[in-house]
Amino acid sequence: MSLFLGRPVAASLATLLLALNSPLAGATEGGGSVYPFGAENFLTGVLPPPGFYSLFYGQVYSANKVRGNDGQDASPPDFSLKANALVSRFVWVTPQKALGGDVLLSAIVPLVN
């Protein structure tokens, strides 16, 4: 029995393995992102050609304070949060069109510690 992954899946797996082997770095103040969690960053409305694609996201998050709307400390006593997430996203861009746009099906599988 052989397992054929295809070029997009094999490339995604190779990228994931390289990413897991590289050191972490933060390019913004506090190591955060200017984009909200779960949002794509650029070219959000651009789809690849029809086919099956896989994407992998990694997130390490920690906090020891909760801020209110005015910036005041609203933390519960002894508040501490640490989360590690590896999220797989599987995308199928179909060759069908609906209302002038491409039809896309997506499944997101999060693994969170």
Protein Blocks (a to p, Z undefined) as FASTA:
>chain_A
ZZdebjmlmmmmmmmmmmmmpccddfbehhiafbdehiafbhklpccdeddddddddddd
ddfbdcdfkopacbdehiacdddddddddddddfbdeehiacdddddddddZZ
